[in-house]
Amino acid sequence: MENSLEKPAKKVDCIGMYCPVPIFMTRKAIEEVNVGELVEILADDPAAESDIKSWVKRTGHELVKFEESNGVFRFLIKKTK
């Protein structure tokens, strides 16, 4: 069951898309939410794990949760600024 604190304000489905599309879509989604809100990204591009993790670090947002299940990555990113 989803914790209400982990309810994303925006969900982005990048399944079937390859680098750099998931990063562009993540950036766009972060721009569209308020500080403190969460964005959920789903991606199956093997490069997405390292790409999105390093993007989060570089931009100063917070990776609240990362999960991988059956080749699908789920990122929960909190907008911090």
mmCIF file of the N, C-alpha and C atoms, coordinates in Angstrom:
data_MODEL
# 
_entry.id   MODEL 
# 
loop_
_atom_site.group_PDB 
_atom_site.id 
_atom_site.type_symbol 
_atom_site.label_atom_id 
_atom_site.label_alt_id 
_atom_site.label_comp_id 
_atom_site.label_asym_id 
_atom_site.label_entity_id 
_atom_site.label_seq_id 
_atom_site.pdbx_PDB_ins_code 
_atom_site.Cartn_x 
_atom_site.Cartn_y 
_atom_site.Cartn_z 
_atom_site.occupancy 
_atom_site.B_iso_or_equiv 
_atom_site.pdbx_formal_charge 
_atom_site.auth_seq_id 
_atom_site.auth_comp_id 
_atom_site.auth_asym_id 
_atom_site.auth_atom_id 
_atom_site.pdbx_PDB_model_num 
ATOM 1   N N  . MET A 1 1  ? 0.834  -1.192 0.000   1.00 0.00 ? 1  MET A N  1 
ATOM 2   C CA . MET A 1 1  ? 0.000  0.000  0.000   1.00 0.00 ? 1  MET A CA 1 
ATOM 3   C C  . MET A 1 1  ? 0.872  1.246  0.000   1.00 0.00 ? 1  MET A C  1 
ATOM 4   N N  . GLU A 1 2  ? 0.504  2.233  -0.786  1.00 0.00 ? 2  GLU A N  1 
ATOM 5   C CA . GLU A 1 2  ? 1.277  3.479  -0.877  1.00 0.00 ? 2  GLU A CA 1 
ATOM 6   C C  . GLU A 1 2  ? 1.101  4.311  0.370   1.00 0.00 ? 2  GLU A C  1 
ATOM 7   N N  . ASN A 1 3  ? 2.191  4.771  0.901   1.00 0.00 ? 3  ASN A N  1 
ATOM 8   C CA . ASN A 1 3  ? 2.170  5.716  2.000   1.00 0.00 ? 3  ASN A CA 1 
ATOM 9   C C  . ASN A 1 3  ? 1.678  7.040  1.428   1.00 0.00 ? 3  ASN A C  1 
ATOM 10  N N  . SER A 1 4  ? 0.755  7.712  2.127   1.00 0.00 ? 4  SER A N  1 
ATOM 11  C CA . SER A 1 4  ? 0.213  8.966  1.592   1.00 0.00 ? 4  SER A CA 1 
ATOM 12  C C  . SER A 1 4  ? 1.307  10.018 1.434   1.00 0.00 ? 4  SER A C  1 
ATOM 13  N N  . LEU A 1 5  ? 2.374  9.902  2.208   1.00 0.00 ? 5  LEU A N  1 
ATOM 14  C CA . LEU A 1 5  ? 3.497  10.835 2.079   1.00 0.00 ? 5  LEU A CA 1 
ATOM 15  C C  . LEU A 1 5  ? 4.263  10.589 0.785   1.00 0.00 ? 5  LEU A C  1 
ATOM 16  N N  . GLU A 1 6  ? 4.041  9.432  0.195   1.00 0.00 ? 6  GLU A N  1 
ATOM 17  C CA . GLU A 1 6  ? 4.752  9.090  -1.036  1.00 0.00 ? 6  GLU A CA 1 
ATOM 18  C C  . GLU A 1 6  ? 3.843  9.213  -2.256  1.00 0.00 ? 6  GLU A C  1 
ATOM 19  N N  . LYS A 1 7  ? 2.763  9.933  -2.132  1.00 0.00 ? 7  LYS A N  1 
ATOM 20  C CA . LYS A 1 7  ? 1.831  10.077 -3.258  1.00 0.00 ? 7  LYS A CA 1 
ATOM 21  C C  . LYS A 1 7  ? 2.383  11.107 -4.236  1.00 0.00 ? 7  LYS A C  1 
ATOM 22  N N  . PRO A 1 8  ? 2.776  10.659 -5.431  1.00 0.00 ? 8  PRO A N  1 
ATOM 23  C CA . PRO A 1 8  ? 3.362  11.603 -6.392  1.00 0.00 ? 8  PRO A CA 1 
ATOM 24  C C  . PRO A 1 8  ? 2.339  12.608 -6.907  1.00 0.00 ? 8  PRO A C  1 
ATOM 25  N N  . ALA A 1 9  ? 2.778  13.839 -7.072  1.00 0.00 ? 9  ALA A N  1 
ATOM 26  C CA . ALA A 1 9  ? 1.944  14.881 -7.671  1.00 0.00 ? 9  ALA A CA 1 
ATOM 27  C C  . ALA A 1 9  ? 1.851  14.646 -9.178  1.00 0.00 ? 9  ALA A C  1 
ATOM 28  N N  . LYS A 1 10 ? 2.864  13.981 -9.706  1.00 0.00 ? 10 LYS A N  1 
ATOM 29  C CA . LYS A 1 10 ? 2.927  13.746 -11.152 1.00 0.00 ? 10 LYS A CA 1 
ATOM 30  C C  . LYS A 1 10 ? 3.573  12.385 -11.397 1.00 0.00 ? 10 LYS A C  1 
ATOM 31  N N  . LYS A 1 11 ? 3.027  11.645 -12.356 1.00 0.00 ? 11 LYS A N  1 
ATOM 32  C CA . LYS A 1 11 ? 3.607  10.356 -12.738 1.00 0.00 ? 11 LYS A CA 1 
ATOM 33  C C  . LYS A 1 11 ? 4.043  10.434 -14.193 1.00 0.00 ? 11 LYS A C  1 
ATOM 34  N N  . VAL A 1 12 ? 5.225  9.926  -14.461 1.00 0.00 ? 12 VAL A N  1 
ATOM 35  C CA . VAL A 1 12 ? 5.767  9.955  -15.816 1.00 0.00 ? 12 VAL A CA 1 
ATOM 36  C C  . VAL A 1 12 ? 6.128  8.529  -16.229 1.00 0.00 ? 12 VAL A C  1 
ATOM 37  N N  . ASP A 1 13 ? 5.540  8.105  -17.328 1.00 0.00 ? 13 ASP A N  1 
ATOM 38  C CA . ASP A 1 13 ? 5.792  6.755  -17.837 1.00 0.00 ? 13 ASP A CA 1 
ATOM 39  C C  . ASP A 1 13 ? 6.755  6.834  -19.009 1.00 0.00 ? 13 ASP A C  1 
ATOM 40  N N  . CYS A 1 14 ? 7.984  6.391  -18.784 1.00 0.00 ? 14 CYS A N  1 
ATOM 41  C CA . CYS A 1 14 ? 9.014  6.412  -19.838 1.00 0.00 ? 14 CYS A CA 1 
ATOM 42  C C  . CYS A 1 14 ? 9.299  5.001  -20.353 1.00 0.00 ? 14 CYS A C  1 
ATOM 43  N N  . ILE A 1 15 ? 8.378  4.065  -20.105 1.00 0.00 ? 15 ILE A N  1 
ATOM 44  C CA . ILE A 1 15 ? 8.587  2.694  -20.561 1.00 0.00 ? 15 ILE A CA 1 
ATOM 45  C C  . ILE A 1 15 ? 8.719  2.685  -22.086 1.00 0.00 ? 15 ILE A C  1 
ATOM 46  N N  . GLY A 1 16 ? 9.765  2.010  -22.573 1.00 0.00 ? 16 GLY A N  1 
ATOM 47  C CA . GLY A 1 16 ? 9.966  1.898  -24.013 1.00 0.00 ? 16 GLY A CA 1 
ATOM 48  C C  . GLY A 1 16 ? 10.714 3.079  -24.617 1.00 0.00 ? 16 GLY A C  1 
ATOM 49  N N  . MET A 1 17 ? 11.090 4.044  -23.780 1.00 0.00 ? 17 MET A N  1 
ATOM 50  C CA . MET A 1 17 ? 11.832 5.201  -24.279 1.00 0.00 ? 17 MET A CA 1 
ATOM 51  C C  . MET A 1 17 ? 13.281 5.105  -23.837 1.00 0.00 ? 17 MET A C  1 
ATOM 52  N N  . TYR A 1 18 ? 14.166 5.606  -24.679 1.00 0.00 ? 18 TYR A N  1 
ATOM 53  C CA . TYR A 1 18 ? 15.578 5.471  -24.382 1.00 0.00 ? 18 TYR A CA 1 
ATOM 54  C C  . TYR A 1 18 ? 16.237 6.822  -24.205 1.00 0.00 ? 18 TYR A C  1 
ATOM 55  N N  . CYS A 1 19 ? 17.376 6.774  -23.555 1.00 0.00 ? 19 CYS A N  1 
ATOM 56  C CA . CYS A 1 19 ? 18.179 7.953  -23.269 1.00 0.00 ? 19 CYS A CA 1 
ATOM 57  C C  . CYS A 1 19 ? 18.282 8.817  -24.515 1.00 0.00 ? 19 CYS A C  1 
ATOM 58  N N  . PRO A 1 20 ? 18.099 10.100 -24.446 1.00 0.00 ? 20 PRO A N  1 
ATOM 59  C CA . PRO A 1 20 ? 17.942 10.906 -23.220 1.00 0.00 ? 20 PRO A CA 1 
ATOM 60  C C  . PRO A 1 20 ? 16.488 11.252 -22.878 1.00 0.00 ? 20 PRO A C  1 
ATOM 61  N N  . VAL A 1 21 ? 15.517 10.589 -23.521 1.00 0.00 ? 21 VAL A N  1 
ATOM 62  C CA . VAL A 1 21 ? 14.107 10.951 -23.315 1.00 0.00 ? 21 VAL A CA 1 
ATOM 63  C C  . VAL A 1 21 ? 13.685 10.908 -21.836 1.00 0.00 ? 21 VAL A C  1 
ATOM 64  N N  . PRO A 1 22 ? 14.011 9.827  -21.084 1.00 0.00 ? 22 PRO A N  1 
ATOM 65  C CA . PRO A 1 22 ? 13.585 9.821  -19.672 1.00 0.00 ? 22 PRO A CA 1 
ATOM 66  C C  . PRO A 1 22 ? 14.103 11.022 -18.869 1.00 0.00 ? 22 PRO A C  1 
ATOM 67  N N  . ILE A 1 23 ? 15.319 11.474 -19.157 1.00 0.00 ? 23 ILE A N  1 
ATOM 68  C CA . ILE A 1 23 ? 15.863 12.647 -18.456 1.00 0.00 ? 23 ILE A CA 1 
ATOM 69  C C  . ILE A 1 23 ? 15.081 13.903 -18.825 1.00 0.00 ? 23 ILE A C  1 
ATOM 70  N N  . PHE A 1 24 ? 14.790 14.084 -20.104 1.00 0.00 ? 24 PHE A N  1 
ATOM 71  C CA . PHE A 1 24 ? 14.018 15.256 -20.532 1.00 0.00 ? 24 PHE A CA 1 
ATOM 72  C C  . PHE A 1 24 ? 12.642 15.257 -19.876 1.00 0.00 ? 24 PHE A C  1 
ATOM 73  N N  . MET A 1 25 ? 12.000 14.082 -19.840 1.00 0.00 ? 25 MET A N  1 
ATOM 74  C CA . MET A 1 25 ? 10.660 13.993 -19.269 1.00 0.00 ? 25 MET A CA 1 
ATOM 75  C C  . MET A 1 25 ? 10.697 14.196 -17.748 1.00 0.00 ? 25 MET A C  1 
ATOM 76  N N  . THR A 1 26 ? 11.769 13.730 -17.112 1.00 0.00 ? 26 THR A N  1 
ATOM 77  C CA . THR A 1 26 ? 11.931 13.937 -15.671 1.00 0.00 ? 26 THR A CA 1 
ATOM 78  C C  . THR A 1 26 ? 12.094 15.417 -15.376 1.00 0.00 ? 26 THR A C  1 
ATOM 79  N N  . ARG A 1 27 ? 12.947 16.084 -16.133 1.00 0.00 ? 27 ARG A N  1 
ATOM 80  C CA . ARG A 1 27 ? 13.189 17.522 -15.942 1.00 0.00 ? 27 ARG A CA 1 
ATOM 81  C C  . ARG A 1 27 ? 11.886 18.311 -16.113 1.00 0.00 ? 27 ARG A C  1 
ATOM 82  N N  . LYS A 1 28 ? 11.133 17.983 -17.173 1.00 0.00 ? 28 LYS A N  1 
ATOM 83  C CA . LYS A 1 28 ? 9.877  18.680 -17.450 1.00 0.00 ? 28 LYS A CA 1 
ATOM 84  C C  . LYS A 1 28 ? 8.882  18.469 -16.294 1.00 0.00 ? 28 LYS A C  1 
ATOM 85  N N  . ALA A 1 29 ? 8.785  17.240 -15.806 1.00 0.00 ? 29 ALA A N  1 
ATOM 86  C CA . ALA A 1 29 ? 7.846  16.926 -14.726 1.00 0.00 ? 29 ALA A CA 1 
ATOM 87  C C  . ALA A 1 29 ? 8.215  17.675 -13.450 1.00 0.00 ? 29 ALA A C  1 
ATOM 88  N N  . ILE A 1 30 ? 9.513  17.740 -13.128 1.00 0.00 ? 30 ILE A N  1 
ATOM 89  C CA . ILE A 1 30 ? 9.972  18.453 -11.933 1.00 0.00 ? 30 ILE A CA 1 
ATOM 90  C C  . ILE A 1 30 ? 9.621  19.933 -12.039 1.00 0.00 ? 30 ILE A C  1 
ATOM 91  N N  . GLU A 1 31 ? 9.754  20.489 -13.245 1.00 0.00 ? 31 GLU A N  1 
ATOM 92  C CA . GLU A 1 31 ? 9.422  21.906 -13.444 1.00 0.00 ? 31 GLU A CA 1 
ATOM 93  C C  . GLU A 1 31 ? 7.932  22.180 -13.228 1.00 0.00 ? 31 GLU A C  1 
ATOM 94  N N  . GLU A 1 32 ? 7.101  21.161 -13.413 1.00 0.00 ? 32 GLU A N  1 
ATOM 95  C CA . GLU A 1 32 ? 5.648  21.345 -13.356 1.00 0.00 ? 32 GLU A CA 1 
ATOM 96  C C  . GLU A 1 32 ? 5.050  21.151 -11.961 1.00 0.00 ? 32 GLU A C  1 
ATOM 97  N N  . VAL A 1 33 ? 5.846  20.676 -11.008 1.00 0.00 ? 33 VAL A N  1 
ATOM 98  C CA . VAL A 1 33 ? 5.304  20.483 -9.653  1.00 0.00 ? 33 VAL A CA 1 
ATOM 99  C C  . VAL A 1 33 ? 5.878  21.523 -8.699  1.00 0.00 ? 33 VAL A C  1 
ATOM 100 N N  . ASN A 1 34 ? 5.272  21.621 -7.523  1.00 0.00 ? 34 ASN A N  1 
ATOM 101 C CA . ASN A 1 34 ? 5.736  22.572 -6.509  1.00 0.00 ? 34 ASN A CA 1 
ATOM 102 C C  . ASN A 1 34 ? 6.852  21.973 -5.669  1.00 0.00 ? 34 ASN A C  1 
ATOM 103 N N  . VAL A 1 35 ? 7.638  22.838 -5.047  1.00 0.00 ? 35 VAL A N  1 
ATOM 104 C CA . VAL A 1 35 ? 8.689  22.390 -4.131  1.00 0.00 ? 35 VAL A CA 1 
ATOM 105 C C  . VAL A 1 35 ? 8.050  21.519 -3.053  1.00 0.00 ? 35 VAL A C  1 
ATOM 106 N N  . GLY A 1 36 ? 8.690  20.397 -2.762  1.00 0.00 ? 36 GLY A N  1 
ATOM 107 C CA . GLY A 1 36 ? 8.183  19.479 -1.746  1.00 0.00 ? 36 GLY A CA 1 
ATOM 108 C C  . GLY A 1 36 ? 7.296  18.384 -2.316  1.00 0.00 ? 36 GLY A C  1 
ATOM 109 N N  . GLU A 1 37 ? 6.852  18.548 -3.562  1.00 0.00 ? 37 GLU A N  1 
ATOM 110 C CA . GLU A 1 37 ? 6.019  17.515 -4.176  1.00 0.00 ? 37 GLU A CA 1 
ATOM 111 C C  . GLU A 1 37 ? 6.879  16.438 -4.817  1.00 0.00 ? 37 GLU A C  1 
ATOM 112 N N  . LEU A 1 38 ? 6.265  15.297 -5.057  1.00 0.00 ? 38 LEU A N  1 
ATOM 113 C CA . LEU A 1 38 ? 6.968  14.148 -5.605  1.00 0.00 ? 38 LEU A CA 1 
ATOM 114 C C  . LEU A 1 38 ? 6.594  13.898 -7.058  1.00 0.00 ? 38 LEU A C  1 
ATOM 115 N N  . VAL A 1 39 ? 7.582  13.418 -7.801  1.00 0.00 ? 39 VAL A N  1 
ATOM 116 C CA . VAL A 1 39 ? 7.369  12.974 -9.176  1.00 0.00 ? 39 VAL A CA 1 
ATOM 117 C C  . VAL A 1 39 ? 7.772  11.505 -9.231  1.00 0.00 ? 39 VAL A C  1 
ATOM 118 N N  . GLU A 1 40 ? 6.921  10.696 -9.821  1.00 0.00 ? 40 GLU A N  1 
ATOM 119 C CA . GLU A 1 40 ? 7.232  9.280  -9.997  1.00 0.00 ? 40 GLU A CA 1 
ATOM 120 C C  . GLU A 1 40 ? 7.612  9.054  -11.455 1.00 0.00 ? 40 GLU A C  1 
ATOM 121 N N  . ILE A 1 41 ? 8.754  8.413  -11.649 1.00 0.00 ? 41 ILE A N  1 
ATOM 122 C CA . ILE A 1 41 ? 9.227  8.105  -13.002 1.00 0.00 ? 41 ILE A CA 1 
ATOM 123 C C  . ILE A 1 41 ? 9.298  6.587  -13.139 1.00 0.00 ? 41 ILE A C  1 
ATOM 124 N N  . LEU A 1 42 ? 8.727  6.058  -14.211 1.00 0.00 ? 42 LEU A N  1 
ATOM 125 C CA . LEU A 1 42 ? 8.864  4.646  -14.535 1.00 0.00 ? 42 LEU A CA 1 
ATOM 126 C C  . LEU A 1 42 ? 9.666  4.555  -15.828 1.00 0.00 ? 42 LEU A C  1 
ATOM 127 N N  . ALA A 1 43 ? 10.691 3.731  -15.827 1.00 0.00 ? 43 ALA A N  1 
ATOM 128 C CA . ALA A 1 43 ? 11.538 3.600  -17.017 1.00 0.00 ? 43 ALA A CA 1 
ATOM 129 C C  . ALA A 1 43 ? 12.080 2.183  -17.108 1.00 0.00 ? 43 ALA A C  1 
ATOM 130 N N  . ASP A 1 44 ? 12.299 1.727  -18.336 1.00 0.00 ? 44 ASP A N  1 
ATOM 131 C CA . ASP A 1 44 ? 12.899 0.397  -18.509 1.00 0.00 ? 44 ASP A CA 1 
ATOM 132 C C  . ASP A 1 44 ? 14.203 0.452  -19.300 1.00 0.00 ? 44 ASP A C  1 
ATOM 133 N N  . ASP A 1 45 ? 14.674 1.657  -19.601 1.00 0.00 ? 45 ASP A N  1 
ATOM 134 C CA . ASP A 1 45 ? 15.970 1.814  -20.263 1.00 0.00 ? 45 ASP A CA 1 
ATOM 135 C C  . ASP A 1 45 ? 17.056 1.490  -19.238 1.00 0.00 ? 45 ASP A C  1 
ATOM 136 N N  . PRO A 1 46 ? 17.926 0.516  -19.526 1.00 0.00 ? 46 PRO A N  1 
ATOM 137 C CA . PRO A 1 46 ? 18.972 0.160  -18.554 1.00 0.00 ? 46 PRO A CA 1 
ATOM 138 C C  . PRO A 1 46 ? 19.823 1.356  -18.123 1.00 0.00 ? 46 PRO A C  1 
ATOM 139 N N  . ALA A 1 47 ? 19.985 2.346  -19.001 1.00 0.00 ? 47 ALA A N  1 
ATOM 140 C CA . ALA A 1 47 ? 20.792 3.524  -18.665 1.00 0.00 ? 47 ALA A CA 1 
ATOM 141 C C  . ALA A 1 47 ? 20.050 4.476  -17.720 1.00 0.00 ? 47 ALA A C  1 
ATOM 142 N N  . ALA A 1 48 ? 18.745 4.320  -17.607 1.00 0.00 ? 48 ALA A N  1 
ATOM 143 C CA . ALA A 1 48 ? 17.946 5.257  -16.812 1.00 0.00 ? 48 ALA A CA 1 
ATOM 144 C C  . ALA A 1 48 ? 18.367 5.281  -15.349 1.00 0.00 ? 48 ALA A C  1 
ATOM 145 N N  . GLU A 1 49 ? 18.742 4.116  -14.789 1.00 0.00 ? 49 GLU A N  1 
ATOM 146 C CA . GLU A 1 49 ? 19.112 4.089  -13.375 1.00 0.00 ? 49 GLU A CA 1 
ATOM 147 C C  . GLU A 1 49 ? 20.244 5.063  -13.089 1.00 0.00 ? 49 GLU A C  1 
ATOM 148 N N  . SER A 1 50 ? 21.365 4.928  -13.807 1.00 0.00 ? 50 SER A N  1 
ATOM 149 C CA . SER A 1 50 ? 22.499 5.817  -13.542 1.00 0.00 ? 50 SER A CA 1 
ATOM 150 C C  . SER A 1 50 ? 22.215 7.242  -14.010 1.00 0.00 ? 50 SER A C  1 
ATOM 151 N N  . ASP A 1 51 ? 21.523 7.385  -15.151 1.00 0.00 ? 51 ASP A N  1 
ATOM 152 C CA . ASP A 1 51 ? 21.229 8.717  -15.692 1.00 0.00 ? 51 ASP A CA 1 
ATOM 153 C C  . ASP A 1 51 ? 20.376 9.533  -14.725 1.00 0.00 ? 51 ASP A C  1 
ATOM 154 N N  . ILE A 1 52 ? 19.287 8.952  -14.268 1.00 0.00 ? 52 ILE A N  1 
ATOM 155 C CA . ILE A 1 52 ? 18.361 9.705  -13.413 1.00 0.00 ? 52 ILE A CA 1 
ATOM 156 C C  . ILE A 1 52 ? 18.969 9.932  -12.037 1.00 0.00 ? 52 ILE A C  1 
ATOM 157 N N  . LYS A 1 53 ? 19.678 8.929  -11.507 1.00 0.00 ? 53 LYS A N  1 
ATOM 158 C CA . LYS A 1 53 ? 20.337 9.121  -10.205 1.00 0.00 ? 53 LYS A CA 1 
ATOM 159 C C  . LYS A 1 53 ? 21.353 10.260 -10.272 1.00 0.00 ? 53 LYS A C  1 
ATOM 160 N N  . SER A 1 54 ? 22.136 10.324 -11.339 1.00 0.00 ? 54 SER A N  1 
ATOM 161 C CA . SER A 1 54 ? 23.132 11.398 -11.424 1.00 0.00 ? 54 SER A CA 1 
ATOM 162 C C  . SER A 1 54 ? 22.467 12.743 -11.710 1.00 0.00 ? 54 SER A C  1 
ATOM 163 N N  . TRP A 1 55 ? 21.362 12.739 -12.473 1.00 0.00 ? 55 TRP A N  1 
ATOM 164 C CA . TRP A 1 55 ? 20.624 13.990 -12.714 1.00 0.00 ? 55 TRP A CA 1 
ATOM 165 C C  . TRP A 1 55 ? 20.082 14.546 -11.400 1.00 0.00 ? 55 TRP A C  1 
ATOM 166 N N  . VAL A 1 56 ? 19.524 13.676 -10.568 1.00 0.00 ? 56 VAL A N  1 
ATOM 167 C CA . VAL A 1 56 ? 18.978 14.103 -9.268  1.00 0.00 ? 56 VAL A CA 1 
ATOM 168 C C  . VAL A 1 56 ? 20.088 14.724 -8.420  1.00 0.00 ? 56 VAL A C  1 
ATOM 169 N N  . LYS A 1 57 ? 21.245 14.068 -8.381  1.00 0.00 ? 57 LYS A N  1 
ATOM 170 C CA . LYS A 1 57 ? 22.383 14.576 -7.608  1.00 0.00 ? 57 LYS A CA 1 
ATOM 171 C C  . LYS A 1 57 ? 22.850 15.931 -8.139  1.00 0.00 ? 57 LYS A C  1 
ATOM 172 N N  . ARG A 1 58 ? 22.959 16.019 -9.461  1.00 0.00 ? 58 ARG A N  1 
ATOM 173 C CA . ARG A 1 58 ? 23.444 17.230 -10.098 1.00 0.00 ? 58 ARG A CA 1 
ATOM 174 C C  . ARG A 1 58 ? 22.502 18.416 -9.895  1.00 0.00 ? 58 ARG A C  1 
ATOM 175 N N  . THR A 1 59 ? 21.195 18.154 -9.891  1.00 0.00 ? 59 THR A N  1 
ATOM 176 C CA . THR A 1 59 ? 20.211 19.235 -9.794  1.00 0.00 ? 59 THR A CA 1 
ATOM 177 C C  . THR A 1 59 ? 19.826 19.539 -8.348  1.00 0.00 ? 59 THR A C  1 
ATOM 178 N N  . GLY A 1 60 ? 20.262 18.689 -7.411  1.00 0.00 ? 60 GLY A N  1 
ATOM 179 C CA . GLY A 1 60 ? 20.001 18.963 -6.004  1.00 0.00 ? 60 GLY A CA 1 
ATOM 180 C C  . GLY A 1 60 ? 18.627 18.546 -5.512  1.00 0.00 ? 60 GLY A C  1 
ATOM 181 N N  . HIS A 1 61 ? 17.896 17.771 -6.307  1.00 0.00 ? 61 HIS A N  1 
ATOM 182 C CA . HIS A 1 61 ? 16.610 17.264 -5.827  1.00 0.00 ? 61 HIS A CA 1 
ATOM 183 C C  . HIS A 1 61 ? 16.879 16.005 -5.005  1.00 0.00 ? 61 HIS A C  1 
ATOM 184 N N  . GLU A 1 62 ? 15.834 15.421 -4.450  1.00 0.00 ? 62 GLU A N  1 
ATOM 185 C CA . GLU A 1 62 ? 16.034 14.280 -3.555  1.00 0.00 ? 62 GLU A CA 1 
ATOM 186 C C  . GLU A 1 62 ? 15.403 13.022 -4.129  1.00 0.00 ? 62 GLU A C  1 
ATOM 187 N N  . LEU A 1 63 ? 16.203 11.962 -4.235  1.00 0.00 ? 63 LEU A N  1 
ATOM 188 C CA . LEU A 1 63 ? 15.675 10.666 -4.646  1.00 0.00 ? 63 LEU A CA 1 
ATOM 189 C C  . LEU A 1 63 ? 15.122 10.000 -3.392  1.00 0.00 ? 63 LEU A C  1 
ATOM 190 N N  . VAL A 1 64 ? 13.808 10.016 -3.257  1.00 0.00 ? 64 VAL A N  1 
ATOM 191 C CA . VAL A 1 64 ? 13.149 9.503  -2.059  1.00 0.00 ? 64 VAL A CA 1 
ATOM 192 C C  . VAL A 1 64 ? 13.132 7.984  -2.067  1.00 0.00 ? 64 VAL A C  1 
ATOM 193 N N  . LYS A 1 65 ? 12.917 7.425  -3.260  1.00 0.00 ? 65 LYS A N  1 
ATOM 194 C CA . LYS A 1 65 ? 12.818 5.972  -3.354  1.00 0.00 ? 65 LYS A CA 1 
ATOM 195 C C  . LYS A 1 65 ? 13.252 5.521  -4.741  1.00 0.00 ? 65 LYS A C  1 
ATOM 196 N N  . PHE A 1 66 ? 13.923 4.370  -4.774  1.00 0.00 ? 66 PHE A N  1 
ATOM 197 C CA . PHE A 1 66 ? 14.288 3.743  -6.047  1.00 0.00 ? 66 PHE A CA 1 
ATOM 198 C C  . PHE A 1 66 ? 13.992 2.265  -5.923  1.00 0.00 ? 66 PHE A C  1 
ATOM 199 N N  . GLU A 1 67 ? 13.246 1.741  -6.876  1.00 0.00 ? 67 GLU A N  1 
ATOM 200 C CA . GLU A 1 67 ? 12.935 0.312  -6.883  1.00 0.00 ? 67 GLU A CA 1 
ATOM 201 C C  . GLU A 1 67 ? 13.129 -0.219 -8.296  1.00 0.00 ? 67 GLU A C  1 
ATOM 202 N N  . GLU A 1 68 ? 13.429 -1.508 -8.363  1.00 0.00 ? 68 GLU A N  1 
ATOM 203 C CA . GLU A 1 68 ? 13.538 -2.147 -9.672  1.00 0.00 ? 68 GLU A CA 1 
ATOM 204 C C  . GLU A 1 68 ? 12.761 -3.444 -9.591  1.00 0.00 ? 68 GLU A C  1 
ATOM 205 N N  . SER A 1 69 ? 11.882 -3.649 -10.552 1.00 0.00 ? 69 SER A N  1 
ATOM 206 C CA . SER A 1 69 ? 11.081 -4.858 -10.559 1.00 0.00 ? 69 SER A CA 1 
ATOM 207 C C  . SER A 1 69 ? 10.872 -5.305 -12.004 1.00 0.00 ? 69 SER A C  1 
ATOM 208 N N  . ASN A 1 70 ? 11.292 -6.511 -12.303 1.00 0.00 ? 70 ASN A N  1 
ATOM 209 C CA . ASN A 1 70 ? 11.132 -7.076 -13.651 1.00 0.00 ? 70 ASN A CA 1 
ATOM 210 C C  . ASN A 1 70 ? 11.646 -6.155 -14.747 1.00 0.00 ? 70 ASN A C  1 
ATOM 211 N N  . GLY A 1 71 ? 12.788 -5.529 -14.500 1.00 0.00 ? 71 GLY A N  1 
ATOM 212 C CA . GLY A 1 71 ? 13.401 -4.693 -15.524 1.00 0.00 ? 71 GLY A CA 1 
ATOM 213 C C  . GLY A 1 71 ? 12.821 -3.288 -15.617 1.00 0.00 ? 71 GLY A C  1 
ATOM 214 N N  . VAL A 1 72 ? 11.886 -2.959 -14.727 1.00 0.00 ? 72 VAL A N  1 
ATOM 215 C CA . VAL A 1 72 ? 11.314 -1.606 -14.713 1.00 0.00 ? 72 VAL A CA 1 
ATOM 216 C C  . VAL A 1 72 ? 11.821 -0.868 -13.477 1.00 0.00 ? 72 VAL A C  1 
ATOM 217 N N  . PHE A 1 73 ? 12.363 0.314  -13.705 1.00 0.00 ? 73 PHE A N  1 
ATOM 218 C CA . PHE A 1 73 ? 12.858 1.140  -12.608 1.00 0.00 ? 73 PHE A CA 1 
ATOM 219 C C  . PHE A 1 73 ? 11.761 2.106  -12.183 1.00 0.00 ? 73 PHE A C  1 
ATOM 220 N N  . ARG A 1 74 ? 11.619 2.295  -10.879 1.00 0.00 ? 74 ARG A N  1 
ATOM 221 C CA . ARG A 1 74 ? 10.660 3.268  -10.358 1.00 0.00 ? 74 ARG A CA 1 
ATOM 222 C C  . ARG A 1 74 ? 11.431 4.243  -9.478  1.00 0.00 ? 74 ARG A C  1 
ATOM 223 N N  . PHE A 1 75 ? 11.376 5.499  -9.858  1.00 0.00 ? 75 PHE A N  1 
ATOM 224 C CA . PHE A 1 75 ? 12.043 6.564  -9.112  1.00 0.00 ? 75 PHE A CA 1 
ATOM 225 C C  . PHE A 1 75 ? 10.984 7.460  -8.490  1.00 0.00 ? 75 PHE A C  1 
ATOM 226 N N  . LEU A 1 76 ? 11.193 7.841  -7.246  1.00 0.00 ? 76 LEU A N  1 
ATOM 227 C CA . LEU A 1 76 ? 10.327 8.814  -6.596  1.00 0.00 ? 76 LEU A CA 1 
ATOM 228 C C  . LEU A 1 76 ? 11.234 9.982  -6.241  1.00 0.00 ? 76 LEU A C  1 
ATOM 229 N N  . ILE A 1 77 ? 11.022 11.107 -6.908  1.00 0.00 ? 77 ILE A N  1 
ATOM 230 C CA . ILE A 1 77 ? 11.912 12.256 -6.767  1.00 0.00 ? 77 ILE A CA 1 
ATOM 231 C C  . ILE A 1 77 ? 11.161 13.413 -6.130  1.00 0.00 ? 77 ILE A C  1 
ATOM 232 N N  . LYS A 1 78 ? 11.769 13.987 -5.102  1.00 0.00 ? 78 LYS A N  1 
ATOM 233 C CA . LYS A 1 78 ? 11.160 15.131 -4.428  1.00 0.00 ? 78 LYS A CA 1 
ATOM 234 C C  . LYS A 1 78 ? 11.818 16.414 -4.923  1.00 0.00 ? 78 LYS A C  1 
ATOM 235 N N  . LYS A 1 79 ? 10.977 17.355 -5.333  1.00 0.00 ? 79 LYS A N  1 
ATOM 236 C CA . LYS A 1 79 ? 11.495 18.649 -5.778  1.00 0.00 ? 79 LYS A CA 1 
ATOM 237 C C  . LYS A 1 79 ? 11.901 19.447 -4.546  1.00 0.00 ? 79 LYS A C  1 
ATOM 238 N N  . THR A 1 80 ? 13.148 19.901 -4.533  1.00 0.00 ? 80 THR A N  1 
ATOM 239 C CA . THR A 1 80 ? 13.659 20.555 -3.336  1.00 0.00 ? 80 THR A CA 1 
ATOM 240 C C  . THR A 1 80 ? 13.871 22.059 -3.498  1.00 0.00 ? 80 THR A C  1 
ATOM 241 N N  . LYS A 1 81 ? 13.755 22.552 -4.743  1.00 0.00 ? 81 LYS A N  1 
ATOM 242 C CA . LYS A 1 81 ? 13.952 24.002 -4.921  1.00 0.00 ? 81 LYS A CA 1 
ATOM 243 C C  . LYS A 1 81 ? 13.214 24.518 -6.128  1.00 0.00 ? 81 LYS A C  1 
# 
